[in-house]
Amino acid sequence: MLLTSYRLGNLTLPNRLVMAPMTRARAVDGKPTASTATYYAQRATAGLIVTEGVHPNAVGQAGPFMPGVHTAEQVEAWRVVTDAVHANGGRIFAQLMHGGRIGHPDVAGHHPVGPSAIAARTEVFTAAGVVPAPVPRALSSAEVQDQVRAFGDAARCAVEAGFDGVELHGANGYLIQQFLSSSANQRGDAYGGSIAGRIRFAVEAAQAAVDAIGADRVGIRLSPGGKVQDIVEEDVPALYGELLKALPDMAYIHLLATADDEVLMGLRKAWPTAFILNPGGQIGPHAGTREQGERWLANGADLISYGRAYIGNPDLVERFRLGLPLVDAGRETWFQTEAGYVDYPSYQH
Ligand SMILES: Cc1cc2nc3c(=O)[nH]c(=O)nc-3n(C[C@H](O)[C@H](O)[C@H](O)COP(=O)(O)O)c2cc1C
């Protein structure tokens, strides 16, 4: 099943493997480099590539050496990447990731913002090392609207840069999930409190992206019940059930396996368009496997995303096709290093 084609929005994917978004922290001045183009082009046989998290505005930058997609220079730099992927026959979405309270003034040049002035009890990356997450500045109601608009504007920039679409990062404790969370979001206005309030930011951000570039080109990533970056969510089935009902018509949802199978299956049944499942979850002990992917396709998922397996195996599709062994890429080159980025070859027969 993994190796059968699938129609996603306006795109025909030659297989059901999605390269999961992975921050690799190798941008220079907020821009992808020639190596970034090589890296993604090497992985163009994936049914779909979702890029590393890309900030939609300056205040949304979560960590050092991460790229943005909100200035003319960034759009121009991404154009080189999307051209390289398309030249190799691939398809690529940009992941729009707003860090919210996960960020630092030394990184973004702005004080991080969040739904409420509550720091995440976690550490954040700066160029000088890891430090405790600062207390974010709470967004006013009007400023929340600015952040919603940033997703629409960045979606437009992404299409201008040649991306086939965008994925909103609603997972892993960044801004969108901060609004969903009862711990990070203690607002008294229309964006907090009840479930209807806590899902409002996600719904409006998705709507802004859909209005900007069309439903066929927008997806959202979610980690129901995921706890990383100090997130607490109550009544996960109800929260995500209501969210899925309220989201605009769009190309896909991309779920991490952060809830039990029953909850994930319920969300599958409730969602009308494409359902991407990431079996590995929030960097679980083992990278997602081919067997897990096949099981989820049999359970009703449409597409399966793989993260870590894509670091060391640019030809993952071919390795699955031929049953070839996989390279296990070491953690020490996940971020920043020159090694471990574009130097993993296809399988040497
Ligand atoms: C180095 C690294 C960076 C990651 N960066 C992101 C990111 O920018 N956005 C995101 O949604 N998930 C990110 N993830 C999570 C992956 O997309 C994926 O959910 C996770 O690795 C589990 O899948 P796997 O077992 O196939 O690796 C990252 C994971 C790794 C290993």
The ligand as a MOL file (V3000), in Angstrom:
LIG
                    3D

  0  0  0     0  0            999 V3000
M  V30 BEGIN CTAB
M  V30 COUNTS 31 33 0 0 0
M  V30 BEGIN ATOM
M  V30 1 C 15.8800 16.4050 14.0640 0
M  V30 2 C 14.4000 16.4940 14.1450 0
M  V30 3 C 13.7770 17.7050 13.9160 0
M  V30 4 C 12.3730 17.8190 13.9520 0
M  V30 5 N 11.7820 19.0190 13.6390 0
M  V30 6 C 10.4280 19.0810 13.5080 0
M  V30 7 C 9.7980 20.2670 12.9890 0
M  V30 8 O 10.4390 21.2590 12.6190 0
M  V30 9 N 8.4500 20.2640 12.8790 0
M  V30 10 C 7.6890 19.1760 13.2530 0
M  V30 11 O 6.4580 19.2210 13.1310 0
M  V30 12 N 8.2520 18.0490 13.7380 0
M  V30 13 C 9.5960 17.9580 13.8460 0
M  V30 14 N 10.1860 16.7770 14.2370 0
M  V30 15 C 9.3410 15.5940 14.5200 0
M  V30 16 C 9.2510 14.6840 13.2690 0
M  V30 17 O 8.5130 15.2860 12.2420 0
M  V30 18 C 8.5780 13.3270 13.6220 0
M  V30 19 O 7.2810 13.5660 14.0950 0
M  V30 20 C 9.3700 12.5310 14.6560 0
M  V30 21 O 10.7460 12.4850 14.3150 0
M  V30 22 C 8.8390 11.0810 14.7750 0
M  V30 23 O 8.8500 10.4250 13.5130 0
M  V30 24 P 10.0060 9.3760 13.1230 0
M  V30 25 O 9.9260 8.2790 14.1400 0
M  V30 26 O 9.6500 8.9010 11.7560 0
M  V30 27 O 11.2990 10.1060 13.1880 0
M  V30 28 C 11.5880 16.6640 14.2550 0
M  V30 29 C 12.2290 15.4500 14.5140 0
M  V30 30 C 13.6100 15.3430 14.4400 0
M  V30 31 C 14.2600 14.0040 14.6810 0
M  V30 END ATOM
M  V30 BEGIN BOND
M  V30 1 1 1 2
M  V30 2 1 2 3
M  V30 3 2 2 30
M  V30 4 2 3 4
M  V30 5 1 4 5
M  V30 6 1 4 28
M  V30 7 2 5 6
M  V30 8 1 6 7
M  V30 9 1 6 13
M  V30 10 2 7 8
M  V30 11 1 7 9
M  V30 12 1 9 10
M  V30 13 2 10 11
M  V30 14 1 10 12
M  V30 15 2 12 13
M  V30 16 1 13 14
M  V30 17 1 14 15
M  V30 18 1 14 28
M  V30 19 1 15 16
M  V30 20 1 16 17
M  V30 21 1 16 18
M  V30 22 1 18 19
M  V30 23 1 18 20
M  V30 24 1 20 21
M  V30 25 1 20 22
M  V30 26 1 22 23
M  V30 27 1 23 24
M  V30 28 2 24 25
M  V30 29 1 24 26
M  V30 30 1 24 27
M  V30 31 2 28 29
M  V30 32 1 29 30
M  V30 33 1 30 31
M  V30 END BOND
M  V30 END CTAB
M  END
